Amino acid sequence: MEQNLVSLMVSQRLHFDIYGYVLLKNVLVPDEVERMKSALHRANEDPNLDVDSRVYIRRNSDHYVLLGNLVEYDSSLLEYAVHPKLVPLVEEVVGGKIRLEETEAIINSRDPDADLRELEKHRYNPVAFHRGTKHGWGTYIEQNKFHCVFVKTLAYLTDVGPDDGGTAFIPGSHRLTWDRSEMIEAAMSDESLVCQVEAEAGDVLLFPESLIHSTTAIKSDKERTILIAGYTPTMFQPWPGNEVDPEFVKTLPDEMRALISGSESWSWQRKY
Ligand SMILES: O=C(O)CCC(=O)C(=O)O
């Protein structure tokens, strides 16, 4: 696919600039979704994962597992990180060439200890609102458009309805200089200020890390699997634990190497 032919539609760019996210429909085909999901489930069940691979894993009892540093583990996970339908869109909102900063995945289901009646009292149940960068130093305006130096693509590998733990946001928070906790408190006092994604397997959410966002508690019996890739301009560092083995980088085709390793560093090719 010609990468420079892939771009956000003007309506998608406006949605991204106003609300701080855009849901891209049907990006991954069913075969890609299945391969990525089965690789993540294999990693989750692998008793030798930390010995045999560079993947990190954090478990919160049986209902939540976070896996990270995934590109070396399976070709489908590498393919996600360099996806030709996504990389140009990230470059558009970063404003230049990018490097991979992290890959993570979450497999989660309802917390067996959660009080369902308590969850039902609220429209949204964010577990921990946070952001990875801040408007003012992690963002900039160029040619009147919003840009961010830390951007994520989050792929839904399972369908996510209203009770199935879609990502929650405080729309518009990506370009506010408010104190983070003040914004979260204000949004939680009026749930119309929060939104929660509903998506189908294969849809991908594009958002800047200056947007306040959270995993949400699952109320249904469905398990959710998501796959995330984070990107920055080329001179930034990977998130700790997401360093890719230089020997693995050597095995990659030329066109993938800089994206995975950040080798372009301060020779940042800006779009402007
Ligand atoms: O679980 C989710 O939907 C959100 C993941 C998240 O918070 C992140 O990637 O920083």
The ligand as a Tripos MOL2 file, in Angstrom:
@<TRIPOS>MOLECULE
LIG
   10     9     1     0     0
SMALL
NO_CHARGES

@<TRIPOS>ATOM
      1 O1         -7.9750   -0.5260   28.4630 O.co2     1 LIG1
      2 C1         -8.2260    0.4530   27.7520 C.2       1 LIG1
      3 O2         -9.2460    0.5030   27.0580 O.co2     1 LIG1
      4 C2         -7.3340    1.6840   27.7850 C.3       1 LIG1
      5 C3         -5.8560    1.3620   27.7640 C.3       1 LIG1
      6 C4         -5.0120    2.4890   28.3090 C.2       1 LIG1
      7 O3         -5.3820    3.1040   29.2700 O.2       1 LIG1
      8 C5         -3.7270    2.8700   27.6950 C.2       1 LIG1
      9 O4         -3.3410    2.3430   26.6460 O.co2     1 LIG1
     10 O5         -3.0300    3.7650   28.2480 O.co2     1 LIG1
@<TRIPOS>BOND
     1     1     2 2
     2     2     3 1
     3     2     4 1
     4     4     5 1
     5     5     6 1
     6     6     7 2
     7     6     8 1
     8     8     9 2
     9     8    10 1
@<TRIPOS>SUBSTRUCTURE
     1 LIG1         1 GROUP 0 **** ****
